[in-house]
Structures are given as structure tokens and as C-alpha cells.
Amino acid sequence: MINPTPPRLTERHEATVERVLFDEVVDTDYGQFDLGWGDGYGFDGDFDRFFAGQINGLVGAGMKAGLYLNLARRSGGSHVRVVSSDSEPTLDAEWEDVVEVSVTIPAGAASSWSTWSGEESGALALQPGTYRVRVSARGRDAGRAGEFDEGVVDFYLVEFWPAPVQPDAVVRTGSDDAAYWHREVGGRR
């Protein structure tokens, strides 16, 4: 029998265009990974300044010149992937810890990444604009516990997409390490 009622069509959504800007295992000290687009960026140890006015303890967006990512692994290799999307990406359940911040990259700025004290660095093809940045992590507890072990145990996804400025947000906390850093920042407010 043929169904006389045609199926209801649903609205088609354009797929999000994602550009991979960085996808590497980074060797760092003190868990420092910076993304910068202005003079003087890079975590200098002043936690209060980099996390000013924030509730999350994983991504310091208090400096206009860049972001400080607080990786769980003090030393050794952590896998970091940075992508830029044309719209908000889907939040994947595989990530234990997720925070979001907002940044504005000024016109003419050259974006780059670096590890502690600039030991490793490189260019990052981020265009000027105002972005929401989601940083997702898994393996933070393993990274903290096995910071000197061989192999990669902690993973990070940094996603940029155009969006108006909003306060930072803790979207999900699944590791003890992330909970610790959120309490540290929350206690400083």
C-alpha cells in the first residue's frame, strides 16, 4: 500500500566548515600552551591576571593579547588540535572537561602558538574577528598522575568560531584535575 501522505521534509542545515590550524603532540613544561595575537602574550606566572573575572581554571582569557591553556601534564607530550569553524561546532560527549571563553583578534594581528618560555612555537592561521573558543579535554587526571610517563595520555581540542563576546563558562567537568583548577580560580574572584 502506498502512503498517501508524503514524508515531511526537514530543514537542511549547511555543514560546518572546519579548518585544522594545528594538530600535534606538544612537549611543554609546567603544562603551558599559549595562543597569541599581540605583543606580550604568553603566561608569565601571574595566574590572577590571566584568569581575571573568570570562573574556569583551564583557559585564561584575561589578557587581550592571547589565551593561556593550562594543560594537566606538567612535562611531556600532550596532543593538541586547534580548529576554526564557520559556526558553533557540535559538543562531543567524548570530552570529559569543556570550557568556553571569548576573544577578539584585532585586524592586522599575526596569530601564533607557543609552549613554556617559547621553547616551541609556530604560526597559527587565525583571521581577525571576535570568536567563542571551546576547549575540550580528556585524560587530565592521567596527565597529572603520569606527567613523566612515556606516551600521550591527555588530549585537547580547541575550537574557534565567530560569535559575540560572552562570559566564560564551565560547560562540563569530569576530571578531578579540572575541578581543582576551577576551584582555584573561583576562590580568587
Beta strands, then each sheet from edge to edge (+ up, - down):
strand 1: 18-29
strand 2: 32-36
strand 3: 59-60
strand 4: 66-70
strand 5: 75-85
strand 6: 97-105
strand 7: 112-115
strand 8: 121-123
strand 9: 129-138
strand 10: 155-162
strand 11: 169-172
sheet 1: 1+ 5- 10- 9+ 6- 11+
sheet 2: 3+ 4- 2+ 7- 8+
end
